[in-house]
Amino acid sequence: MDIYSYRIERSTTSAVGTYSTLATVLHTIPGANYDAGRFFYDDVSGLSTYWYRLVAIDTGTNESAPS
């Protein structure tokens, strides 16, 4: 299946902490979150102590393991 979107999750405590959904970025080329061959999201309230992970979602709504 083709990638549809990416879910960006953030933990404010640790890598094994509780994650919450921060944003969903659509896999759209060109798109609002695509530039120079890559997708991006700017967490304007993020701190260097926060942890992030990504889940890819395909057009069949299957989700990858968080990474």
C-alpha positions, 0 to 999 in steps of 0.5 A, a space after each residue: 500500500 502507499 503511504 497516506 500520512 505520518 503521525 508525530 507523537 511526543 513524550 515530555 518525560 522520557 523515551 519510554 514515557 507516555 506519548 501523545 499525538 502532536 500532529 498528522 502530516 499528509 504524504 503530499 508532494 508537493 505539500 505544506 510539510 514537504 521541502 527539498 525531498 523530505 517531510 518535516 514538522 516544526 514543534 514550536 513549543 518543543 524542548 531539547 528534552 522532549 522525545 519524538 516518534 513517528 508512525 507511518 499510516 498507509 492508504 489502507 489505514 495500516 500503521 507501522 510500529 512507532 519509531 
